[in-house]
């Protein structure tokens, strides 16, 4: 798995920053034509409709991708990286879902809390169609309890990096699940309104 990580980082970087563009913005910067490849690092990365992509989100996503292959550990991990969990995770050094996302966003300098419920309130809610790399994606797989039970970091509108469950490792999974709950962009303001328990 370690041999795959550099390839995943290259792929994620192209998703986050996009392929070099020879469009109007590059032409204005003198970066059109053959010189465009040399200008890619000097331009501001944008997404659909010119939305500036989050530098913090890119840092968080890269940090999560670097953890691919680390074991799932229930209650494990946090801002400092992989850690021993509790209960069935007590003998495994790794991450649970919220431990991975907390670690990734801490690497970007943003504290989002340790649990899915805290993280659900760690930023602004954004529509799924406006998802950006590094956004937190939440799932509610236990409708009998209020709040999200699972969280991952968006790679793009179709994939996420997550620590899925005991016996698995941090990996890339599809976002398209029936228990999808919502998207939060950390650091952009509080998502809670004071009217919700979670």
N, C-alpha and C positions, 0 to 999 in steps of 0.2 A: 504494500500500500504506500510506503514511503516514496517509491519510485513514481507513483502516480501524482503525488502532491504538486510537484513543479508544473505538470501539465494542467492540473486543475487551477493553479494560481494564474497561469497564462490565460486560460479560458475565462476565468473570472475577471481578470484585468480587462480583457477585450469586451466583456459584457458591461463592466462598470464604466469604463472610459470610452467605449465605442471604437469602431474602426476609424482610421484617419479619414477626414472628410475633405473634399476639394470644393465644397460649396462656397456660398457668398462670404461666410464669416472668415474662412481661410483666405479667400481672395483679398479681403480687406486687410488682413495681416501680412500679405505678401507670401502666403503659404500655398497658393494654388499650383497646380501642375506637379512636375517631378519633385519639387521641394517640399511637398505636403507631408511626406513621411518624416522629415526632419522637424516639422512644426507641431506634430501631434502633442508633444509634452508641454508645449507653450500655450496651448489653447485651453479655454475653459470647457470641460466636458458638459454636454447638454443631452437631455433625453428628448422624448417626443414633445413637439411644440416648443422647443427651446428651454424647457425647464432645467435649471441647473441641478445636476445631481449632487447629492450630499457627500462631501469629502469625508465626514465622520462616518457615514454609512458605508463608504468604500473601505475605510480602515477597519470597521467592525466586521464586515464581510470577509475581508482578507484574514483577519485573526481567526474567525470561525473556520474558514477553509483550511488553515494551517493545522487545525485540530482534527481533521478527517482521519479516521482510524483509531482515535482514542476511545476506549470503552465507555459504555453507558454505566453510570453509577448513581443509583437513586439517592438524591440529596447531595450529590457530589459536585465539586467545582465551585468556582466563584471568581471574583475579580482577579485573584492571583493565579488562576489557571486550574488545571485538574486537581481534584482532591478526593479523599476517601469520603464516601457517602455515609448514610445511616441505614439501619434496618438491613434489607437485602443488598444494599450498596456498601456496607461497612468494610468489606474485604476487597473492594475494587476501587482503584484510583482512576477517576475519570470525571465525567460530567453527566448531570441530568439535563433536561431540556432548558430550564431556566438558568442553570449554572453556566451552560455554554453561552447563552445570550448575554448574561450578566458579564462574563469574562470578555466577550467580543466588544461590547460597548464600553467597558472599562478601558480597554486598549485604545479606544477612540476618545477617552477622556470624559465619558458621560456615564453617570451612575443611574441605573435604571431599577435597582431593587433586586431582591433575591428570588422572588416567587413570581409565578405567572400573573397572579392578581396585582402585585405591585407594578409589574412591567406593563400590564394592560393600561395603567394610568400614567405611564412614564413619558408621554408625548402627546401628539395630536393624532386623531384617527383620520385615516385617508381612505378614499375609495379604492377598491381593489384594482381598478383600471389605471390608477395613478401610482402603483407600487414602484418603489425604487430599490436598488440594491442596498441591503443592510436593514431595510424596514423589518420590524417585528411582525410575524404572521402568527395568528392565534387560532386555536381549535378547541371546541367544546365537545369532548367525547363522552361526557357524563352529564346529560341534561338535568338529572335529578339534583345536581349541585350547581349553584350559580357561579358563573365565572369561567374563564378558560382553564383547561387542564394541560394544554400543550402549546409550546411556542418554538418557532424557528426563525432564522434570518433569511429573508428573501435574497435569492441570487438574481432573479428576474421575475417576470409575471407568471412563470410556470414552475419554478423550482425553488427549493429552500435548502439550507444547511441546518441539520438538526441532530439532536441526540434522541433517538426515537424511543427506546425501551430497553429493559434489562436483557442482556444477551446480545445486543446489537452494539455497533460502534457509531460514532459521529459520521454522518454521511450526507449525501445529497438525495433528497426525496422530492416527489411532485407536490405542488401546492393544491392540486385539484383533489379535494377530499370532501365528503358529504358533511363533515363536522366543522368546516371552515367557519370562523367566527368574525374575523376582522383583521385590520392592519393598523399598526401604530408606528409613527415616525418619532423616535426618541429625541429629546433635546429641543423639540420645537414648541414646547408648551405642554400643559397638563391636559390629559384626555378625560379626566374625571370631571363631572359637573356637580358633585356633591349630592346627587340624587340616587346614586347607586352604591350597593354594598361592595361591589368588586371592581 
